Structures are given as C-alpha cells and as structure tokens.
C-alpha cells in the first residue's frame, strides 16, 4: 500500500463500510456503496480507453457524482480535472484545450455550454451526462446507465504515491492554471494527512490510516463547490477519517437549507468561503433565533477567503462556544493553517515561521524578523510539481534555494519580531496609489464593519496623478441604504488616509465565483466605467 488517494480511500472503506459516507438530497451512500459506484465508473472509463495520466473533466454541481468521478479516476491512475461550471463556451474551450481532456462528466443543466465547447477537446473518449431537473438530457450517454453496466468489484492494477492530482485555479486574476501534485503530497498538505481532526498529527505509513478511522466519524457540511479545492479537500479530509460529508442538493447555496441540514444531519463542522457565504448565514440565524437545533455544531471554518472582524464577532455572538477559524491556503500551497492573534481574536489569522513556512526576499533568503521588509510568503515540504503545460510560470512559482523547494503563491507578507507572519495580500491585487501600497483585503475588512454594507470589493483604477486610486464597490445589506460619504468616514476612522477609497460605488449585486471569491476583473471594469480614468485635484 502506498500514499495513493485511491489506496487510502479503499483502506477507509474496509474499516468504515456500513457508516454513511455521503448525503446529497435523498441519496445516502455508505462507504461500501460509494466505493462500489466509484468502482463501476472506473471500469466504465477504463473500457472506454481512459488510463494512467489521461485527464477527465468534472463539470458538476455538488453531489455524490463529483466524488465518485474523482475516486474513479484515482482508481485507474487517471487525473480528474475540476471544471468551473460558471464558465461560458469560450472559457470552457480554453480549459478543455489547456487540460487536454479525454473525457467529460457533466450535469445536464450545463449541456448548452458543453455543446459549445466540445470542439476544443483534443479527443473525446468518454462523455457522460448526469441527469437533473434543471436541464435537457440527451447530449451524452446517461451516467447512471453507464455505471450500471460495469462491475462494482475492485480489481485494479497497483497504483503509486506519485500518481498525479491536478486542481485548476479559479482564474479570478488571470487565465486558470492547472496545478500538478503527487498524491502523497496533496494528501499530507490538504487532505488531513490521516488526522481526522486536522491538527497535524499525520500518519507515518499508509497502513496507519485504518487505526485513525472514527466510529462514528465527524460530519462536515461542504458548502463550497467541489469544483474548487476547498470543497473537495474538505470532503476527502472527512472521509479519510470515516466521517460523513453532507452537500446541499443541487449545489445551490441557501442559508435556510444550510441550517436545516446542520440540525437534521447533526453536522459538526461547516466550511464557508469568506463573508460572501458567512454573512447570509448570520442574517438567517439573526432573523429567527432559536429556530434551529445547532447543538451538534463545533466549528465554522473559512477557506479561500478570510472572514472580516465584524463577521467573526457576529458568529461568536450567535454561536457561543464554537470555534470560528480562518485557514490560509491556495491551489499552489494546500492548507497552510493560521491562528487568531491573542490580542485581536477577531483579526486576520497569523502564521508562524517554521521549517515549512517562511517569508522570502527577492534573493530567496528568509526575511529577518522585525526588519519590516515585505517579501513573498513561501511554503516548503509537500508542494506541487508545477503548472500543467507551463514550465515558465512553474519556474517562477516553484523555486529551489539552498537545496529546498518552495512554493510562492503570490501573497506578500512580513515577519514580526516574534516570528509571526503577517500576510498582507495577493501581490497581483496590490494597489499602488501615489507610491503607497494598498492591499484590498485590509480595506474590504474595514468596510464590511459598516452596518449598512453587506459586501465590498476594493480595486485600483488608473489615475493621472496617483497612478492608481482606490475605489470600492459596495452592496447594501438587505433592507439598507448606503450613503457613500458615511462609508468613507467609517473607513477614515479605521485606516490610514491613503487607504480610504476615493470613490464608493453602490451595486445591486456583487459578482463572485460560486466559491465566494471576488471577481476582481469584473469589479475593476465596473469601477472604471462608473468613475472614468481621471480624477479631480
């Protein structure tokens, strides 16, 4: 047995067979049933010519089929590819071609977009359609019929720890890129490493995983789409410990349904992506306190985007005694972690310098603690191989210095005197206004503390005098009205003057990815259209 994701999952199945593995709507699958469905799909894919290294796209909303697709690929050493179902035909054509897909599994609701992009697939050995009530059927072979025609047995050739796992970035700041990992590396970095409590108590050998399977395991509600790393990382971390993964039927975020599922399924952990998901959940609880029995809930975590201080404070008030945590991570680093500073429990999470986490200067030397130097956040240890088909980008993101490989995800950071790392934000989003650097995350967090602001995205737009000026798009809370000047005064009380948005643009609805991450290109386009490129005085 190796540190291979399929091997590890099968080990968990053998020790948690009758326990519930997944709940999606009316479908409830035990570990044995989930494994058998994945085996059937793996055999079907193999008969169609999908083999080691071949890539199969998953253009699916959350449900058991997504995890079945990933497991089936792992079982035959193929590579599942997460396809963003929000993409239009042109974007899909780019991804299909970039990933060189040999197969595709999709929900029928996405069939029109799929039909417009199929010509970009180099070759189509498999095309399977998962029927749902929100789209027409008939573009491809029916998923349930296909797996029903294949055997449920496990009779696959040996696999390896260096089989490939690939996750495509969201493409919110550029074209999406496929990040290639070895199975062993992603298991330890993002899928729990065999510790069902995700506290870093990793197993030393694959055979030890069986000893860590809980009876019963923890129950986790996966709100982020599985097509984003945070979603399926949560699912696999949970299942490697014998836990139950609950999804919202149809994959549509509904705050009322989230809290209903927490009560009905006795959920222990809920994972969101930043304020975009947390705030509607808070509003639902505040509107009807005491409606839901949340006694099973132990933790609310955010991955992919940090929670603003005001949101953390509200969660702590509505859910006393529960853990509310932010976790740093990216497709290029996996889960890094993070802890709330004691002096500021609702502030942004902090990291600490250790053998796997540091801040490097342009010469790839560690930044001296307390120096005030801003460098690049760096992650060592189990890190990716590189970007799929992009050696030039790989060489700048995954670097080697003094015999150690580092992943540089693009976040700028500094190190305090006690070794605490303060992450400032993504360098590509940094706004240079009059020679001063402004990081959107900090400004957005301050703006969301205003009682009328439901959401905020901060961008820089061209300015004749300053180079760039800070502009924010804000969305009102339900039933609220936003006065732009009061928002600016609110920001003035909390930020240095140069960080305060010069303009506040009110929008009816913010555009974000299904995972909750901001669509910065969209926001920048709206800001430029609304404000023009020049400034007064």
GIKASUL-V539793 format. One record per run of one state. SS is the DSSP state (2 for helix, 1 for strand, 0 for the rest). FROM is the first residue (numbers start at 1). LEN is the number of residues. If there is no record, write none. Layout:
ss:SS from:FROM len:LEN
ss:SS from:FROM len:LEN
This chain:
ss:0 from:1 len:4
ss:2 from:5 len:12
ss:0 from:17 len:3
ss:1 from:20 len:5
ss:0 from:25 len:2
ss:1 from:27 len:4
ss:2 from:31 len:17
ss:0 from:48 len:7
ss:1 from:55 len:5
ss:0 from:60 len:4
ss:2 from:64 len:12
ss:0 from:76 len:3
ss:1 from:79 len:4
ss:0 from:83 len:6
ss:2 from:89 len:11
ss:0 from:100 len:3
ss:1 from:103 len:5
ss:2 from:108 len:8
ss:0 from:116 len:2
ss:2 from:118 len:3
ss:0 from:121 len:5
ss:1 from:126 len:5
ss:0 from:131 len:10
ss:1 from:141 len:2
ss:2 from:143 len:6
ss:0 from:149 len:15
ss:1 from:164 len:5
ss:0 from:169 len:9
ss:1 from:178 len:5
ss:2 from:183 len:8
ss:0 from:191 len:1
ss:2 from:192 len:3
ss:0 from:195 len:11
ss:2 from:206 len:7
ss:0 from:213 len:6
ss:1 from:219 len:4
ss:0 from:223 len:6
ss:2 from:229 len:11
ss:0 from:240 len:4
ss:1 from:244 len:4
ss:0 from:248 len:1
ss:2 from:249 len:3
ss:0 from:252 len:3
ss:2 from:255 len:10
ss:0 from:265 len:4
ss:1 from:269 len:4
ss:0 from:273 len:1
ss:2 from:274 len:14
ss:0 from:288 len:11
ss:1 from:299 len:5
ss:0 from:304 len:5
ss:2 from:309 len:10
ss:0 from:319 len:4
ss:1 from:323 len:8
ss:0 from:331 len:3
ss:1 from:334 len:4
ss:0 from:338 len:1
ss:1 from:339 len:1
ss:0 from:340 len:10
ss:1 from:350 len:3
ss:0 from:353 len:4
ss:1 from:357 len:4
ss:0 from:361 len:5
ss:1 from:366 len:1
ss:0 from:367 len:8
ss:1 from:375 len:5
ss:0 from:380 len:6
ss:1 from:386 len:2
ss:0 from:388 len:3
ss:2 from:391 len:7
ss:1 from:398 len:4
ss:0 from:402 len:2
ss:1 from:404 len:4
ss:0 from:408 len:3
ss:1 from:411 len:5
ss:0 from:416 len:4
ss:1 from:420 len:7
ss:2 from:427 len:3
ss:0 from:430 len:1
ss:1 from:431 len:3
ss:0 from:434 len:2
ss:1 from:436 len:3
ss:0 from:439 len:1
ss:2 from:440 len:8
ss:0 from:448 len:5
ss:1 from:453 len:11
ss:0 from:464 len:3
ss:1 from:467 len:10
ss:0 from:477 len:7
ss:2 from:484 len:9
ss:0 from:493 len:4
ss:2 from:497 len:3
ss:0 from:500 len:3
ss:1 from:503 len:5
ss:0 from:508 len:4
ss:1 from:512 len:1
ss:0 from:513 len:5
ss:1 from:518 len:1
ss:0 from:519 len:1
ss:2 from:520 len:12
ss:0 from:532 len:6
